């Protein structure tokens, strides 16, 4: 786990910044996947209309909508896995575990980089982010539908629902990094500043993960 790797191998003055930069990255990935999921569902609304035979103002029964949501979840999971397989993520966990048996300080530079990459973000992390986002997106839709259980829903209502939920996610802005007055995330202002600096640098770089990895390796 990332927390174990950081605790065992990363200098204390860098640990908090690295940990919170990766929490932020996870939240960003989930947020992006959520919006993509809603777009896919909206673009494939014809699944519920039997190939587009229903009119936009035609009422859809709730059972058909819920069945459609189940179909969407399965399709989104399938598409997500296929897309992730095409990404250049470290999937060979066994090879990394072999390297991890060697003391981190004794590893060659290239091996250190591979271990850090895998520890911070790997294939399994991306799959978890994707699956979490799909569940959130579909869950938001089902909540909306259940709130309108006593009313009629049309194809047009469904399209508006996807647009509203997606807009709400976009309006949330970036994930909260620093917490609020009731729940402080960082123990000191220095920790907070270091984390925000790393996140900002990583966000505006060509490769977020590589920027964090370089930060880890920079002595």
C-alpha atoms as a printed R data frame, in Angstrom:
    type eleno elety resid chain resno       x       y       z
1   ATOM     1    CA   UNK     A     1   0.000   0.000   0.000
2   ATOM     2    CA   UNK     A     2   1.107   3.557  -0.670
3   ATOM     3    CA   UNK     A     3   1.037   4.532   3.003
4   ATOM     4    CA   UNK     A     4   3.294   1.587   3.951
5   ATOM     5    CA   UNK     A     5   5.752   2.383   1.162
6   ATOM     6    CA   UNK     A     6   5.943   6.055   2.143
7   ATOM     7    CA   UNK     A     7   6.356   5.273   5.828
8   ATOM     8    CA   UNK     A     8   9.148   2.769   5.159
9   ATOM     9    CA   UNK     A     9  11.100   4.537   2.417
10  ATOM    10    CA   UNK     A    10  10.338   8.254   2.074
11  ATOM    11    CA   UNK     A    11  11.857  11.043   4.125
12  ATOM    12    CA   UNK     A    12   9.462  12.352   6.760
13  ATOM    13    CA   UNK     A    13   9.551  15.907   5.386
14  ATOM    14    CA   UNK     A    14   8.289  14.627   2.003
15  ATOM    15    CA   UNK     A    15   5.881  11.915   3.130
16  ATOM    16    CA   UNK     A    16   2.801  14.066   3.732
17  ATOM    17    CA   UNK     A    17   3.109  15.937   0.431
18  ATOM    18    CA   UNK     A    18   3.429  12.691  -1.543
19  ATOM    19    CA   UNK     A    19   0.557  10.978   0.253
20  ATOM    20    CA   UNK     A    20  -1.871  13.875  -0.213
21  ATOM    21    CA   UNK     A    21  -0.817  14.509  -3.801
22  ATOM    22    CA   UNK     A    22  -1.825  10.935  -4.622
23  ATOM    23    CA   UNK     A    23  -5.131  11.238  -2.756
24  ATOM    24    CA   UNK     A    24  -5.808  14.299  -4.883
25  ATOM    25    CA   UNK     A    25  -4.869  12.386  -8.042
26  ATOM    26    CA   UNK     A    26  -7.259   9.569  -7.127
27  ATOM    27    CA   UNK     A    27 -10.106  12.044  -6.612
28  ATOM    28    CA   UNK     A    28  -9.359  13.683  -9.970
29  ATOM    29    CA   UNK     A    29  -9.399  10.312 -11.756
30  ATOM    30    CA   UNK     A    30 -12.722   9.388 -10.107
31  ATOM    31    CA   UNK     A    31 -14.207  12.760 -11.027
32  ATOM    32    CA   UNK     A    32 -13.130  12.440 -14.661
33  ATOM    33    CA   UNK     A    33 -14.418   8.890 -14.935
34  ATOM    34    CA   UNK     A    34 -17.758   9.982 -13.441
35  ATOM    35    CA   UNK     A    35 -18.255  12.679 -16.081
36  ATOM    36    CA   UNK     A    36 -17.219  10.287 -18.838
37  ATOM    37    CA   UNK     A    37 -19.657   7.670 -17.531
38  ATOM    38    CA   UNK     A    38 -22.544  10.143 -17.598
39  ATOM    39    CA   UNK     A    39 -21.650  11.159 -21.155
40  ATOM    40    CA   UNK     A    40 -21.633   7.524 -22.285
41  ATOM    41    CA   UNK     A    41 -25.026   6.892 -20.664
42  ATOM    42    CA   UNK     A    42 -26.538   9.984 -22.253
43  ATOM    43    CA   UNK     A    43 -25.098   9.183 -25.669
44  ATOM    44    CA   UNK     A    44 -26.550   5.673 -25.484
45  ATOM    45    CA   UNK     A    45 -30.011   6.597 -24.247
46  ATOM    46    CA   UNK     A    46 -31.356   4.650 -27.233
47  ATOM    47    CA   UNK     A    47 -30.624   1.470 -25.261
48  ATOM    48    CA   UNK     A    48 -33.699   2.224 -23.221
49  ATOM    49    CA   UNK     A    49 -35.786   3.210 -26.227
50  ATOM    50    CA   UNK     A    50 -35.385  -0.077 -28.078
51  ATOM    51    CA   UNK     A    51 -33.262   1.350 -30.847
52  ATOM    52    CA   UNK     A    52 -34.776   4.814 -30.801
53  ATOM    53    CA   UNK     A    53 -38.410   3.839 -31.437
54  ATOM    54    CA   UNK     A    54 -39.711   5.864 -28.463
55  ATOM    55    CA   UNK     A    55 -40.364   9.600 -28.636
56  ATOM    56    CA   UNK     A    56 -38.565  12.000 -26.299
57  ATOM    57    CA   UNK     A    57 -41.812  12.842 -24.506
58  ATOM    58    CA   UNK     A    58 -42.881   9.209 -24.115
59  ATOM    59    CA   UNK     A    59 -43.081   7.987 -20.509
60  ATOM    60    CA   UNK     A    60 -40.710   5.205 -19.454
61  ATOM    61    CA   UNK     A    61 -41.589   2.811 -16.649
62  ATOM    62    CA   UNK     A    62 -39.230   2.764 -13.679
63  ATOM    63    CA   UNK     A    63 -38.514  -0.959 -14.089
64  ATOM    64    CA   UNK     A    64 -37.207  -0.334 -17.608
65  ATOM    65    CA   UNK     A    65 -35.063   2.573 -16.375
66  ATOM    66    CA   UNK     A    66 -33.506   0.508 -13.582
67  ATOM    67    CA   UNK     A    67 -32.822  -2.342 -16.017
68  ATOM    68    CA   UNK     A    68 -31.157   0.214 -18.289
69  ATOM    69    CA   UNK     A    69 -28.998   1.395 -15.382
70  ATOM    70    CA   UNK     A    70 -27.840  -2.170 -14.739
71  ATOM    71    CA   UNK     A    71 -26.927  -2.489 -18.413
72  ATOM    72    CA   UNK     A    72 -25.060   0.829 -18.276
73  ATOM    73    CA   UNK     A    73 -23.035  -0.251 -15.243
74  ATOM    74    CA   UNK     A    74 -21.959  -3.490 -16.928
75  ATOM    75    CA   UNK     A    75 -21.081  -1.698 -20.185
76  ATOM    76    CA   UNK     A    76 -19.171   1.105 -18.428
77  ATOM    77    CA   UNK     A    77 -17.136  -1.405 -16.413
78  ATOM    78    CA   UNK     A    78 -16.293  -3.330 -19.593
79  ATOM    79    CA   UNK     A    79 -15.305  -0.194 -21.503
80  ATOM    80    CA   UNK     A    80 -13.306   1.103 -18.552
81  ATOM    81    CA   UNK     A    81 -11.247  -2.080 -18.244
82  ATOM    82    CA   UNK     A    82 -10.565  -2.121 -21.980
83  ATOM    83    CA   UNK     A    83  -9.365   1.498 -21.931
84  ATOM    84    CA   UNK     A    84  -7.177   0.950 -18.870
85  ATOM    85    CA   UNK     A    85  -5.524  -2.050 -20.516
86  ATOM    86    CA   UNK     A    86  -4.348   0.291 -23.257
87  ATOM    87    CA   UNK     A    87  -2.656   2.628 -20.788
88  ATOM    88    CA   UNK     A    88   1.013   2.312 -19.936
89  ATOM    89    CA   UNK     A    89   0.561   1.229 -16.333
90  ATOM    90    CA   UNK     A    90   2.689  -1.184 -14.372
91  ATOM    91    CA   UNK     A    91   0.763  -4.455 -14.141
92  ATOM    92    CA   UNK     A    92   3.504  -6.906 -13.208
93  ATOM    93    CA   UNK     A    93   2.968  -6.913  -9.472
94  ATOM    94    CA   UNK     A    94   5.035 -10.068  -8.926
95  ATOM    95    CA   UNK     A    95   8.154  -8.498 -10.449
96  ATOM    96    CA   UNK     A    96   7.716  -5.453  -8.233
97  ATOM    97    CA   UNK     A    97   7.219  -7.613  -5.154
98  ATOM    98    CA   UNK     A    98  10.535  -9.291  -5.939
99  ATOM    99    CA   UNK     A    99  12.222  -5.905  -6.029
100 ATOM   100    CA   UNK     A   100  10.509  -4.914  -2.804
101 ATOM   101    CA   UNK     A   101  12.249  -7.772  -1.000
102 ATOM   102    CA   UNK     A   102  15.501  -5.886  -1.559
103 ATOM   103    CA   UNK     A   103  16.126  -2.890   0.653
104 ATOM   104    CA   UNK     A   104  14.942   0.180  -1.222
105 ATOM   105    CA   UNK     A   105  18.239   2.025  -0.768
106 ATOM   106    CA   UNK     A   106  20.138  -0.820  -2.421
107 ATOM   107    CA   UNK     A   107  18.056  -0.845  -5.599
108 ATOM   108    CA   UNK     A   108  19.372   0.527  -8.865
109 ATOM   109    CA   UNK     A   109  17.938   3.899  -9.894
110 ATOM   110    CA   UNK     A   110  15.713   2.382 -12.592
111 ATOM   111    CA   UNK     A   111  14.375  -0.250 -10.208
112 ATOM   112    CA   UNK     A   112  13.712   2.408  -7.568
113 ATOM   113    CA   UNK     A   113  11.660   4.349 -10.069
114 ATOM   114    CA   UNK     A   114   9.622   1.263 -10.989
115 ATOM   115    CA   UNK     A   115   8.941   0.434  -7.347
116 ATOM   116    CA   UNK     A   116   7.854   4.004  -6.619
117 ATOM   117    CA   UNK     A   117   5.567   4.108  -9.665
118 ATOM   118    CA   UNK     A   118   3.904   0.859  -8.693
119 ATOM   119    CA   UNK     A   119   3.570   1.885  -5.054
120 ATOM   120    CA   UNK     A   120   2.028   5.261  -5.882
121 ATOM   121    CA   UNK     A   121  -0.279   4.309  -8.765
122 ATOM   122    CA   UNK     A   122  -0.661   1.086 -10.705
123 ATOM   123    CA   UNK     A   123  -3.119  -0.865 -12.837
124 ATOM   124    CA   UNK     A   124  -5.189  -1.942  -9.841
125 ATOM   125    CA   UNK     A   125  -5.444   1.653  -8.556
126 ATOM   126    CA   UNK     A   126  -6.751   2.849 -11.919
127 ATOM   127    CA   UNK     A   127  -9.310   0.030 -12.020
128 ATOM   128    CA   UNK     A   128 -10.506   0.902  -8.500
129 ATOM   129    CA   UNK     A   129 -10.841   4.579  -9.435
130 ATOM   130    CA   UNK     A   130 -12.815   3.651 -12.544
131 ATOM   131    CA   UNK     A   131 -15.139   1.192 -10.792
132 ATOM   132    CA   UNK     A   132 -15.749   3.629  -7.926
133 ATOM   133    CA   UNK     A   133 -16.683   6.377 -10.369
134 ATOM   134    CA   UNK     A   134 -19.071   4.143 -12.320
135 ATOM   135    CA   UNK     A   135 -20.863   3.179  -9.113
136 ATOM   136    CA   UNK     A   136 -21.094   6.845  -8.082
137 ATOM   137    CA   UNK     A   137 -22.406   7.928 -11.477
138 ATOM   138    CA   UNK     A   138 -25.018   5.183 -11.679
139 ATOM   139    CA   UNK     A   139 -25.891   5.663  -7.993
140 ATOM   140    CA   UNK     A   140 -26.534   9.378  -8.576
141 ATOM   141    CA   UNK     A   141 -28.870   8.529 -11.430
142 ATOM   142    CA   UNK     A   142 -30.763   5.934  -9.424
143 ATOM   143    CA   UNK     A   143 -31.163   8.409  -6.523
144 ATOM   144    CA   UNK     A   144 -32.592  10.960  -8.954
145 ATOM   145    CA   UNK     A   145 -34.992   8.357 -10.360
146 ATOM   146    CA   UNK     A   146 -36.145   7.231  -6.912
147 ATOM   147    CA   UNK     A   147 -36.810  10.845  -5.918
148 ATOM   148    CA   UNK     A   148 -39.170  11.009  -8.902
149 ATOM   149    CA   UNK     A   149 -40.696   7.602  -8.247
150 ATOM   150    CA   UNK     A   150 -44.233   8.988  -8.013
151 ATOM   151    CA   UNK     A   151 -43.909  11.013 -11.206
152 ATOM   152    CA   UNK     A   152 -43.483  10.161 -14.840
153 ATOM   153    CA   UNK     A   153 -40.058  10.149 -16.491
154 ATOM   154    CA   UNK     A   154 -39.587  10.609 -20.208
155 ATOM   155    CA   UNK     A   155 -36.578  10.143 -22.470
156 ATOM   156    CA   UNK     A   156 -36.120  13.903 -22.371
157 ATOM   157    CA   UNK     A   157 -36.157  13.807 -18.547
158 ATOM   158    CA   UNK     A   158 -33.438  11.183 -18.594
159 ATOM   159    CA   UNK     A   159 -31.256  13.288 -20.894
160 ATOM   160    CA   UNK     A   160 -31.753  16.311 -18.638
161 ATOM   161    CA   UNK     A   161 -30.892  14.186 -15.609
162 ATOM   162    CA   UNK     A   162 -27.521  13.197 -17.076
163 ATOM   163    CA   UNK     A   163 -26.777  16.827 -17.954
164 ATOM   164    CA   UNK     A   164 -27.708  18.076 -14.461
165 ATOM   165    CA   UNK     A   165 -25.639  15.462 -12.615
166 ATOM   166    CA   UNK     A   166 -22.631  16.042 -14.871
167 ATOM   167    CA   UNK     A   167 -22.928  19.802 -14.403
168 ATOM   168    CA   UNK     A   168 -23.092  19.361 -10.619
169 ATOM   169    CA   UNK     A   169 -19.837  17.389 -10.706
170 ATOM   170    CA   UNK     A   170 -18.177  20.065 -12.845
171 ATOM   171    CA   UNK     A   171 -19.416  22.811 -10.509
172 ATOM   172    CA   UNK     A   172 -17.737  21.085  -7.572
173 ATOM   173    CA   UNK     A   173 -14.402  22.170  -9.022
174 ATOM   174    CA   UNK     A   174 -11.185  20.461  -8.002
175 ATOM   175    CA   UNK     A   175 -11.192  18.046  -5.043
176 ATOM   176    CA   UNK     A   176 -10.653  19.684  -1.647
177 ATOM   177    CA   UNK     A   177  -7.036  19.289  -0.593
178 ATOM   178    CA   UNK     A   178  -6.805  21.260   2.655
179 ATOM   179    CA   UNK     A   179 -10.078  20.424   4.423
180 ATOM   180    CA   UNK     A   180 -12.077  23.073   6.278
181 ATOM   181    CA   UNK     A   181 -12.339  24.758   9.684
182 ATOM   182    CA   UNK     A   182 -13.978  21.689  11.217
183 ATOM   183    CA   UNK     A   183 -11.558  19.139   9.778
184 ATOM   184    CA   UNK     A   184  -7.960  20.127   9.203
185 ATOM   185    CA   UNK     A   185  -6.053  17.696   7.010
186 ATOM   186    CA   UNK     A   186  -2.524  18.943   7.699
187 ATOM   187    CA   UNK     A   187  -0.793  19.288  11.065
188 ATOM   188    CA   UNK     A   188   1.255  22.336  10.071
189 ATOM   189    CA   UNK     A   189   1.134  25.139   7.526
190 ATOM   190    CA   UNK     A   190   4.455  23.909   6.128
191 ATOM   191    CA   UNK     A   191   2.981  20.454   5.386
192 ATOM   192    CA   UNK     A   192   0.022  22.064   3.656
193 ATOM   193    CA   UNK     A   193   2.238  24.363   1.582
194 ATOM   194    CA   UNK     A   194   4.515  21.499   0.514
195 ATOM   195    CA   UNK     A   195   1.557  19.363  -0.566
196 ATOM   196    CA   UNK     A   196  -0.098  22.192  -2.498
197 ATOM   197    CA   UNK     A   197   3.192  23.023  -4.221
198 ATOM   198    CA   UNK     A   198   3.671  19.416  -5.324
199 ATOM   199    CA   UNK     A   199   0.059  19.079  -6.504
200 ATOM   200    CA   UNK     A   200   0.295  22.322  -8.455
201 ATOM   201    CA   UNK     A   201   3.586  21.313 -10.058
202 ATOM   202    CA   UNK     A   202   2.255  17.843 -10.946
203 ATOM   203    CA   UNK     A   203  -1.037  19.157 -12.346
204 ATOM   204    CA   UNK     A   204   0.691  21.489 -14.781
205 ATOM   205    CA   UNK     A   205   3.293  18.967 -15.865
206 ATOM   206    CA   UNK     A   206   3.004  16.573 -18.788
207 ATOM   207    CA   UNK     A   207   2.910  13.569 -16.464
208 ATOM   208    CA   UNK     A   208   1.428  13.854 -12.952
209 ATOM   209    CA   UNK     A   209   2.769  10.548 -11.653
210 ATOM   210    CA   UNK     A   210   6.279  11.075 -13.036
211 ATOM   211    CA   UNK     A   211   6.443  14.469 -11.317
212 ATOM   212    CA   UNK     A   212   5.594  12.863  -7.962
213 ATOM   213    CA   UNK     A   213   8.085  10.038  -8.622
214 ATOM   214    CA   UNK     A   214  10.807  12.613  -9.381
215 ATOM   215    CA   UNK     A   215   9.926  14.376  -6.139
216 ATOM   216    CA   UNK     A   216  10.385  11.092  -4.287
217 ATOM   217    CA   UNK     A   217  13.790  10.483  -5.860
218 ATOM   218    CA   UNK     A   218  15.025  14.043  -5.486
219 ATOM   219    CA   UNK     A   219  17.355  14.071  -2.497
